[in-house]
Amino acid sequence: MKIYTKTGDKGTTALFGGTRVPKHHIRIDSYGTIDELNSHLGLIRDQDIDQHYKDIIIHIQDRLFTVGAILATDPEKQILKSGKERLNIPKISSDDIERLEHEMDAMNEALPPMTHFVLPGGHQTVSFCHIARCVCRRAERLTTALNDISPIDPHTLMYINRLSDYLFVLARKLSNDLHAQEIKWVPKKD
């Protein structure tokens, strides 16, 4: 299989189902940002962190491939002529969302209560989490804008939202585990 197809040389790309759209289409931007997020998660997974977090991240990366496939499918061509769905993959479910919530609850139990916003940083691994969180929020903004044009399954939107929360809590937990300084943001009054 060749990597290059030359079909995008004029600035268009194909959605799953064959529909061609401009490469700057919000649908492409949405799943492209999900792909970017997935790459950042790979960087976090490559750090010296507890195997449990690595396993959870692998699961999240799998789910993000599902999100990308959902976003990359032409909604008008999701159902084949046979009546079957074009995507033969598990959808994002309430179980996926609950898994993130359970993980956040478990991490929060080991953390001091949050009384202020915290400045990103303190350790390279923690910074990677904050970068991933910001990319996740951008993916969420793009996907909700796409949802205004072409409805997206609500579980997919909820998953992206919950994932950014998970990445914030993971950053705090890794700060704690790595004995990194967590700097509270206290507005300066000059």
LORO-406852 format. One record per atom (N, C-alpha, C): x, z, y; residue in three letters. Coordinates in nm, 2 decimals. Example, Ala and Ser with C-alpha at 12.3 -4.5 7.8 and 13.67 -1.06 7.14 Angstrom:
<pts>
      x      z      y fidren
   1.32   0.78  -0.57    Ala
   1.23   0.78  -0.45    Ala
   1.32   0.78  -0.33    Ala
   1.28   0.71  -0.22    Ser
   1.37   0.71  -0.11    Ser
   1.29   0.79   0.00    Ser
</pts>
This chain:
<pts>
      x      z      y fidren
   0.08   0.00  -0.12    Met
   0.00   0.00   0.00    Met
   0.09   0.00   0.12    Met
   0.07  -0.10   0.21    Lys
   0.14  -0.10   0.34    Lys
   0.09   0.00   0.44    Lys
   0.17   0.06   0.51    Ile
   0.13   0.15   0.62    Ile
   0.08   0.07   0.74    Ile
   0.14  -0.04   0.77    Tyr
   0.09  -0.11   0.89    Tyr
  -0.01  -0.22   0.84    Tyr
  -0.12  -0.24   0.92    Thr
  -0.22  -0.34   0.88    Thr
  -0.23  -0.45   0.99    Thr
  -0.18  -0.42   1.11    Lys
  -0.19  -0.51   1.22    Lys
  -0.33  -0.52   1.28    Lys
  -0.43  -0.46   1.21    Thr
  -0.57  -0.47   1.26    Thr
  -0.59  -0.40   1.39    Thr
  -0.51  -0.31   1.43    Gly
  -0.53  -0.23   1.55    Gly
  -0.44  -0.28   1.67    Gly
  -0.38  -0.39   1.65    Asp
  -0.29  -0.44   1.75    Asp
  -0.36  -0.48   1.88    Asp
  -0.49  -0.49   1.88    Lys
  -0.57  -0.52   2.00    Lys
  -0.64  -0.40   2.06    Lys
  -0.60  -0.28   2.01    Gly
  -0.66  -0.16   2.07    Gly
  -0.79  -0.11   2.01    Gly
  -0.82  -0.16   1.89    Thr
  -0.94  -0.11   1.82    Thr
  -0.89  -0.05   1.68    Thr
  -0.98   0.03   1.63    Thr
  -0.96   0.08   1.49    Thr
  -1.09   0.09   1.42    Thr
  -1.08   0.10   1.29    Ala
  -1.21   0.10   1.21    Ala
  -1.24   0.24   1.17    Ala
  -1.37   0.27   1.19    Leu
  -1.43   0.40   1.13    Leu
  -1.45   0.38   0.98    Leu
  -1.47   0.49   0.91    Phe
  -1.50   0.48   0.77    Phe
  -1.64   0.42   0.77    Phe
  -1.65   0.31   0.71    Gly
  -1.78   0.23   0.70    Gly
  -1.76   0.09   0.76    Gly
  -1.64   0.07   0.83    Gly
  -1.60  -0.06   0.88    Gly
  -1.63  -0.08   1.03    Gly
  -1.71  -0.01   1.10    Thr
  -1.73  -0.03   1.24    Thr
  -1.60  -0.02   1.32    Thr
  -1.58  -0.11   1.41    Arg
  -1.46  -0.11   1.49    Arg
  -1.49  -0.05   1.63    Arg
  -1.41   0.04   1.67    Val
  -1.43   0.10   1.80    Val
  -1.29   0.10   1.88    Val
  -1.30   0.11   2.01    Pro
  -1.17   0.13   2.08    Pro
  -1.09   0.25   2.04    Pro
  -0.96   0.24   2.04    Lys
  -0.88   0.36   2.00    Lys
  -0.90   0.48   2.09    Lys
  -0.95   0.46   2.21    His
  -0.97   0.57   2.30    His
  -1.12   0.62   2.29    His
  -1.19   0.58   2.20    His
  -1.33   0.62   2.18    His
  -1.33   0.77   2.15    His
  -1.43   0.85   2.20    Ile
  -1.43   0.99   2.18    Ile
  -1.43   1.03   2.04    Ile
  -1.49   0.95   1.95    Arg
  -1.49   0.98   1.81    Arg
  -1.34   0.98   1.75    Arg
  -1.26   0.89   1.80    Ile
  -1.12   0.88   1.76    Ile
  -1.04   1.00   1.81    Ile
  -1.07   1.03   1.94    Asp
  -1.00   1.14   2.01    Asp
  -1.04   1.27   1.94    Asp
  -1.16   1.28   1.89    Ser
  -1.21   1.40   1.82    Ser
  -1.13   1.42   1.69    Ser
  -1.13   1.32   1.60    Tyr
  -1.07   1.34   1.48    Tyr
  -0.91   1.34   1.49    Tyr
  -0.87   1.27   1.59    Gly
  -0.72   1.27   1.62    Gly
  -0.67   1.41   1.66    Gly
  -0.75   1.48   1.73    Thr
  -0.72   1.61   1.77    Thr
  -0.73   1.71   1.66    Thr
  -0.82   1.69   1.57    Ile
  -0.83   1.77   1.44    Ile
  -0.70   1.74   1.36    Ile
  -0.65   1.62   1.36    Asp
  -0.53   1.59   1.28    Asp
  -0.41   1.66   1.35    Asp
  -0.41   1.66   1.48    Glu
  -0.30   1.72   1.55    Glu
  -0.30   1.87   1.52    Glu
  -0.42   1.93   1.52    Leu
  -0.44   2.07   1.49    Leu
  -0.38   2.10   1.35    Leu
  -0.42   2.01   1.25    Asn
  -0.37   2.03   1.12    Asn
  -0.22   2.03   1.11    Asn
  -0.16   1.95   1.19    Ser
  -0.01   1.94   1.19    Ser
   0.05   2.07   1.24    Ser
  -0.01   2.13   1.35    His
   0.03   2.26   1.40    His
   0.01   2.37   1.29    His
  -0.10   2.36   1.22    Leu
  -0.12   2.46   1.11    Leu
  -0.01   2.45   1.01    Leu
   0.04   2.33   0.98    Gly
   0.15   2.31   0.89    Gly
   0.28   2.38   0.94    Gly
   0.30   2.37   1.07    Leu
   0.41   2.44   1.13    Leu
   0.40   2.59   1.11    Leu
   0.28   2.64   1.13    Ile
   0.26   2.79   1.11    Ile
   0.29   2.83   0.97    Ile
   0.24   2.74   0.88    Arg
   0.25   2.77   0.73    Arg
   0.40   2.77   0.69    Arg
   0.48   2.69   0.76    Asp
   0.62   2.68   0.73    Asp
   0.70   2.80   0.78    Asp
   0.64   2.89   0.85    Gln
   0.71   3.01   0.90    Gln
   0.72   3.11   0.79    Gln
   0.81   3.21   0.82    Asp
   0.83   3.32   0.72    Asp
   0.71   3.43   0.74    Asp
   0.60   3.39   0.69    Ile
   0.48   3.48   0.70    Ile
   0.43   3.51   0.56    Ile
   0.34   3.61   0.55    Asp
   0.29   3.66   0.42    Asp
   0.22   3.54   0.35    Asp
   0.24   3.54   0.22    Gln
   0.18   3.43   0.14    Gln
   0.03   3.42   0.15    Gln
  -0.04   3.53   0.17    His
  -0.18   3.53   0.19    His
  -0.22   3.44   0.31    His
  -0.15   3.45   0.42    Tyr
  -0.18   3.37   0.53    Tyr
  -0.15   3.22   0.50    Tyr
  -0.04   3.19   0.43    Lys
  -0.01   3.06   0.39    Lys
  -0.12   3.00   0.31    Lys
  -0.17   3.08   0.21    Asp
  -0.28   3.03   0.13    Asp
  -0.41   3.00   0.21    Asp
  -0.44   3.09   0.30    Ile
  -0.56   3.07   0.39    Ile
  -0.54   2.94   0.47    Ile
  -0.42   2.92   0.53    Ile
  -0.39   2.80   0.61    Ile
  -0.40   2.68   0.52    Ile
  -0.36   2.68   0.40    Ile
  -0.37   2.56   0.31    Ile
  -0.52   2.53   0.30    Ile
  -0.60   2.63   0.28    His
  -0.75   2.61   0.26    His
  -0.81   2.55   0.39    His
  -0.76   2.61   0.51    Ile
  -0.81   2.56   0.63    Ile
  -0.77   2.41   0.65    Ile
  -0.65   2.38   0.62    Gln
  -0.60   2.24   0.63    Gln
  -0.69   2.15   0.54    Gln
  -0.72   2.19   0.43    Asp
  -0.81   2.11   0.34    Asp
  -0.95   2.09   0.41    Asp
  -1.00   2.19   0.47    Arg
  -1.13   2.19   0.54    Arg
  -1.12   2.09   0.66    Arg
  -1.00   2.10   0.73    Leu
  -0.98   2.01   0.85    Leu
  -0.98   1.86   0.80    Leu
  -0.92   1.83   0.69    Phe
  -0.93   1.69   0.64    Phe
  -1.08   1.65   0.62    Phe
  -1.16   1.75   0.57    Thr
  -1.30   1.72   0.56    Thr
  -1.37   1.70   0.70    Thr
  -1.33   1.78   0.79    Val
  -1.39   1.76   0.93    Val
  -1.34   1.63   0.98    Val
  -1.22   1.59   0.96    Gly
  -1.17   1.46   1.01    Gly
  -1.25   1.35   0.94    Gly
  -1.27   1.36   0.81    Ala
  -1.35   1.25   0.74    Ala
  -1.49   1.24   0.80    Ala
  -1.55   1.35   0.82    Ile
  -1.69   1.35   0.88    Ile
  -1.69   1.28   1.01    Ile
  -1.59   1.32   1.10    Leu
  -1.59   1.26   1.23    Leu
  -1.55   1.12   1.23    Leu
  -1.47   1.07   1.13    Ala
  -1.43   0.93   1.12    Ala
  -1.53   0.84   1.06    Ala
  -1.64   0.89   1.02    Thr
  -1.74   0.81   0.95    Thr
  -1.85   0.77   1.05    Thr
  -1.88   0.64   1.05    Asp
  -1.98   0.59   1.14    Asp
  -2.11   0.65   1.10    Asp
  -2.18   0.72   1.19    Pro
  -2.30   0.79   1.15    Pro
  -2.41   0.69   1.10    Pro
  -2.41   0.57   1.15    Glu
  -2.51   0.47   1.11    Glu
  -2.48   0.41   0.97    Glu
  -2.36   0.44   0.92    Lys
  -2.32   0.39   0.79    Lys
  -2.29   0.50   0.69    Lys
  -2.34   0.62   0.72    Gln
  -2.31   0.74   0.63    Gln
  -2.38   0.72   0.50    Gln
  -2.50   0.66   0.50    Ile
  -2.57   0.64   0.37    Ile
  -2.55   0.49   0.33    Ile
  -2.51   0.48   0.20    Leu
  -2.49   0.35   0.14    Leu
  -2.63   0.28   0.11    Leu
  -2.63   0.16   0.08    Lys
  -2.75   0.09   0.05    Lys
  -2.81   0.15  -0.08    Lys
  -2.73   0.21  -0.16    Ser
  -2.78   0.27  -0.29    Ser
  -2.85   0.40  -0.26    Ser
  -2.84   0.45  -0.13    Gly
  -2.90   0.58  -0.10    Gly
  -2.80   0.69  -0.11    Gly
  -2.69   0.67  -0.16    Lys
  -2.58   0.78  -0.17    Lys
  -2.51   0.79  -0.04    Lys
  -2.45   0.91  -0.02    Glu
  -2.37   0.93   0.10    Glu
  -2.24   0.86   0.08    Glu
  -2.19   0.80   0.19    Arg
  -2.06   0.73   0.18    Arg
  -1.95   0.83   0.15    Arg
  -1.95   0.95   0.21    Leu
  -1.84   1.05   0.19    Leu
  -1.88   1.13   0.06    Leu
  -1.79   1.12  -0.04    Asn
  -1.82   1.19  -0.16    Asn
  -1.72   1.31  -0.16    Asn
  -1.74   1.40  -0.06    Ile
  -1.66   1.52  -0.05    Ile
  -1.75   1.63  -0.01    Ile
  -1.70   1.76  -0.04    Pro
  -1.78   1.87   0.00    Pro
  -1.79   1.88   0.15    Pro
  -1.91   1.91   0.20    Lys
  -1.92   1.93   0.35    Lys
  -1.87   2.07   0.39    Lys
  -1.86   2.09   0.52    Ile
  -1.83   2.22   0.57    Ile
  -1.96   2.30   0.55    Ile
  -1.94   2.42   0.50    Ser
  -2.06   2.50   0.46    Ser
  -2.05   2.64   0.53    Ser
  -2.16   2.71   0.52    Ser
  -2.16   2.85   0.58    Ser
  -2.06   2.94   0.51    Ser
  -2.03   2.91   0.38    Asp
  -1.92   2.98   0.31    Asp
  -1.79   2.96   0.38    Asp
  -1.76   2.84   0.43    Asp
  -1.63   2.82   0.50    Asp
  -1.62   2.90   0.62    Asp
  -1.73   2.91   0.70    Ile
  -1.74   2.99   0.82    Ile
  -1.73   3.13   0.79    Ile
  -1.80   3.18   0.69    Glu
  -1.79   3.32   0.65    Glu
  -1.65   3.36   0.60    Glu
  -1.58   3.27   0.54    Arg
  -1.45   3.30   0.49    Arg
  -1.36   3.33   0.61    Arg
  -1.37   3.25   0.72    Leu
  -1.29   3.27   0.84    Leu
  -1.33   3.41   0.90    Leu
  -1.46   3.44   0.91    Glu
  -1.50   3.56   0.96    Glu
  -1.45   3.68   0.88    Glu
  -1.46   3.67   0.75    His
  -1.40   3.78   0.66    His
  -1.25   3.80   0.69    His
  -1.18   3.69   0.70    Glu
  -1.04   3.70   0.72    Glu
  -1.01   3.77   0.86    Glu
  -1.09   3.73   0.96    Met
  -1.07   3.80   1.09    Met
  -1.10   3.94   1.09    Met
  -1.21   3.98   1.02    Asp
  -1.25   4.12   1.01    Asp
  -1.14   4.20   0.94    Asp
  -1.08   4.15   0.83    Ala
  -0.98   4.22   0.76    Ala
  -0.85   4.23   0.85    Ala
  -0.82   4.13   0.92    Met
  -0.70   4.14   1.01    Met
  -0.72   4.24   1.12    Met
  -0.84   4.24   1.18    Asn
  -0.88   4.33   1.29    Asn
  -0.87   4.47   1.25    Asn
  -0.90   4.50   1.13    Glu
  -0.90   4.64   1.08    Glu
  -0.76   4.70   1.09    Glu
  -0.66   4.62   1.08    Ala
  -0.52   4.67   1.09    Ala
  -0.46   4.66   1.23    Ala
  -0.54   4.62   1.33    Leu
  -0.49   4.60   1.46    Leu
  -0.55   4.71   1.56    Leu
  -0.47   4.74   1.66    Pro
  -0.53   4.83   1.76    Pro
  -0.64   4.75   1.84    Pro
  -0.73   4.82   1.89    Pro
  -0.84   4.76   1.97    Pro
  -0.78   4.68   2.08    Pro
  -0.85   4.56   2.11    Met
  -0.80   4.48   2.22    Met
  -0.87   4.53   2.35    Met
  -0.79   4.56   2.45    Thr
  -0.85   4.61   2.57    Thr
  -0.82   4.51   2.69    Thr
  -0.73   4.42   2.67    His
  -0.70   4.32   2.77    His
  -0.67   4.18   2.70    His
  -0.67   4.08   2.78    Phe
  -0.62   3.95   2.74    Phe
  -0.47   3.97   2.71    Phe
  -0.41   3.89   2.62    Val
  -0.27   3.90   2.59    Val
  -0.20   3.77   2.63    Val
  -0.08   3.78   2.68    Leu
  -0.01   3.66   2.71    Leu
   0.05   3.60   2.58    Leu
   0.03   3.47   2.57    Pro
   0.09   3.40   2.45    Pro
   0.24   3.42   2.44    Pro
   0.29   3.44   2.33    Gly
   0.43   3.46   2.31    Gly
   0.47   3.59   2.24    Gly
   0.60   3.62   2.24    Gly
   0.65   3.74   2.18    Gly
   0.73   3.71   2.06    Gly
   0.70   3.60   1.99    His
   0.77   3.55   1.87    His
   0.73   3.41   1.85    His
   0.83   3.33   1.80    Gln
   0.80   3.18   1.79    Gln
   0.68   3.16   1.70    Gln
   0.67   3.23   1.59    Thr
   0.55   3.21   1.50    Thr
   0.42   3.24   1.57    Thr
   0.42   3.35   1.65    Val
   0.30   3.38   1.73    Val
   0.27   3.27   1.83    Val
   0.37   3.22   1.89    Ser
   0.35   3.11   1.99    Ser
   0.29   2.99   1.92    Ser
   0.34   2.96   1.80    Phe
   0.28   2.84   1.73    Phe
   0.13   2.87   1.70    Phe
   0.09   2.99   1.67    Cys
  -0.05   3.02   1.66    Cys
  -0.13   3.00   1.79    Cys
  -0.08   3.04   1.90    His
  -0.14   3.02   2.03    His
  -0.15   2.87   2.06    His
  -0.05   2.79   2.03    Ile
  -0.06   2.65   2.05    Ile
  -0.17   2.59   1.97    Ile
  -0.17   2.63   1.84    Ala
  -0.28   2.58   1.75    Ala
  -0.41   2.61   1.80    Ala
  -0.43   2.74   1.85    Arg
  -0.56   2.78   1.91    Arg
  -0.60   2.69   2.02    Arg
  -0.51   2.66   2.11    Cys
  -0.54   2.57   2.23    Cys
  -0.58   2.43   2.18    Cys
  -0.51   2.38   2.08    Val
  -0.54   2.25   2.03    Val
  -0.68   2.25   1.96    Val
  -0.71   2.36   1.89    Cys
  -0.84   2.38   1.83    Cys
  -0.95   2.38   1.94    Cys
  -0.93   2.45   2.05    Arg
  -1.03   2.45   2.16    Arg
  -1.05   2.31   2.21    Arg
  -0.94   2.24   2.23    Arg
  -0.95   2.10   2.28    Arg
  -1.03   2.02   2.18    Arg
  -1.00   2.03   2.05    Ala
  -1.08   1.96   1.94    Ala
  -1.23   2.00   1.95    Ala
  -1.26   2.12   1.98    Glu
  -1.39   2.17   1.99    Glu
  -1.46   2.11   2.12    Glu
  -1.39   2.10   2.23    Arg
  -1.45   2.04   2.35    Arg
  -1.48   1.89   2.32    Arg
  -1.39   1.82   2.26    Leu
  -1.41   1.68   2.23    Leu
  -1.52   1.66   2.13    Leu
  -1.53   1.74   2.03    Thr
  -1.63   1.73   1.92    Thr
  -1.77   1.76   1.98    Thr
  -1.78   1.86   2.07    Thr
  -1.91   1.89   2.12    Thr
  -1.95   1.78   2.22    Thr
  -1.86   1.72   2.29    Ala
  -1.89   1.61   2.37    Ala
  -1.94   1.49   2.29    Ala
  -1.88   1.47   2.17    Leu
  -1.92   1.36   2.08    Leu
  -2.06   1.40   2.03    Leu
  -2.08   1.53   2.00    Asn
  -2.21   1.57   1.95    Asn
  -2.33   1.54   2.05    Asn
  -2.30   1.54   2.18    Asp
  -2.40   1.50   2.28    Asp
  -2.44   1.36   2.27    Asp
  -2.34   1.27   2.22    Ile
  -2.37   1.13   2.21    Ile
  -2.42   1.10   2.07    Ile
  -2.36   1.16   1.97    Ser
  -2.39   1.13   1.83    Ser
  -2.39   1.26   1.75    Ser
  -2.50   1.32   1.72    Pro
  -2.51   1.45   1.66    Pro
  -2.41   1.47   1.54    Pro
  -2.35   1.59   1.54    Ile
  -2.26   1.63   1.43    Ile
  -2.32   1.74   1.36    Ile
  -2.30   1.75   1.23    Asp
  -2.35   1.86   1.15    Asp
  -2.32   2.00   1.22    Asp
  -2.41   2.09   1.24    Pro
  -2.39   2.21   1.30    Pro
  -2.28   2.30   1.24    Pro
  -2.27   2.29   1.11    His
  -2.16   2.37   1.04    His
  -2.02   2.33   1.08    His
  -2.01   2.20   1.10    Thr
  -1.88   2.15   1.15    Thr
  -1.84   2.20   1.28    Thr
  -1.94   2.20   1.37    Leu
  -1.91   2.26   1.51    Leu
  -1.88   2.40   1.50    Leu
  -1.96   2.48   1.42    Met
  -1.94   2.62   1.41    Met
  -1.80   2.65   1.35    Met
  -1.76   2.57   1.25    Tyr
  -1.63   2.59   1.19    Tyr
  -1.52   2.58   1.29    Tyr
  -1.52   2.48   1.37    Ile
  -1.42   2.45   1.47    Ile
  -1.41   2.57   1.57    Ile
  -1.53   2.62   1.61    Asn
  -1.54   2.73   1.70    Asn
  -1.48   2.85   1.64    Asn
  -1.52   2.88   1.51    Arg
  -1.47   3.00   1.45    Arg
  -1.32   2.99   1.42    Arg
  -1.27   2.87   1.39    Leu
  -1.13   2.86   1.36    Leu
  -1.04   2.89   1.48    Leu
  -1.08   2.86   1.60    Ser
  -1.00   2.90   1.72    Ser
  -1.00   3.05   1.73    Ser
  -1.11   3.12   1.70    Asp
  -1.11   3.27   1.70    Asp
  -1.01   3.32   1.59    Asp
  -1.02   3.26   1.48    Tyr
  -0.93   3.30   1.37    Tyr
  -0.78   3.29   1.41    Tyr
  -0.75   3.18   1.48    Leu
  -0.61   3.16   1.52    Leu
  -0.56   3.26   1.62    Leu
  -0.66   3.30   1.71    Phe
  -0.62   3.41   1.80    Phe
  -0.60   3.54   1.73    Phe
  -0.68   3.58   1.63    Val
  -0.66   3.70   1.56    Val
  -0.54   3.69   1.47    Val
  -0.51   3.58   1.41    Leu
  -0.39   3.56   1.34    Leu
  -0.27   3.58   1.43    Leu
  -0.27   3.53   1.55    Ala
  -0.16   3.55   1.64    Ala
  -0.14   3.70   1.67    Ala
  -0.24   3.77   1.69    Arg
  -0.23   3.92   1.71    Arg
  -0.18   3.99   1.58    Arg
  -0.23   3.95   1.47    Lys
  -0.19   4.01   1.34    Lys
  -0.04   3.98   1.31    Lys
   0.00   3.86   1.34    Leu
   0.14   3.82   1.32    Leu
   0.23   3.89   1.42    Leu
   0.18   3.91   1.54    Ser
   0.26   3.99   1.64    Ser
   0.28   4.13   1.58    Ser
   0.18   4.19   1.52    Asn
   0.19   4.32   1.47    Asn
   0.29   4.32   1.35    Asn
   0.27   4.23   1.26    Asp
   0.35   4.22   1.13    Asp
   0.50   4.20   1.17    Asp
   0.52   4.12   1.27    Leu
   0.66   4.08   1.31    Leu
   0.72   4.17   1.41    Leu
   0.65   4.28   1.44    His
   0.69   4.38   1.54    His
   0.73   4.31   1.68    His
   0.65   4.21   1.71    Ala
   0.67   4.14   1.84    Ala
   0.59   4.21   1.95    Ala
   0.65   4.20   2.07    Gln
   0.58   4.27   2.18    Gln
   0.46   4.19   2.22    Gln
   0.34   4.26   2.23    Glu
   0.22   4.19   2.28    Glu
   0.20   4.24   2.42    Glu
   0.22   4.14   2.51    Ile
   0.21   4.17   2.65    Ile
   0.07   4.15   2.70    Ile
   0.01   4.26   2.75    Lys
  -0.13   4.26   2.81    Lys
  -0.12   4.19   2.94    Lys
  -0.23   4.11   2.97    Trp
  -0.24   4.05   3.10    Trp
  -0.32   4.15   3.19    Trp
  -0.25   4.19   3.29    Val
  -0.32   4.28   3.39    Val
  -0.30   4.21   3.52    Val
  -0.41   4.16   3.58    Pro
  -0.40   4.09   3.71    Pro
  -0.33   4.17   3.81    Pro
  -0.24   4.10   3.88    Lys
  -0.16   4.17   3.98    Lys
  -0.23   4.16   4.11    Lys
  -0.24   4.27   4.18    Lys
  -0.31   4.27   4.31    Lys
  -0.20   4.28   4.42    Lys
  -0.17   4.17   4.48    Asp
  -0.07   4.16   4.59    Asp
  -0.12   4.21   4.72    Asp
</pts>
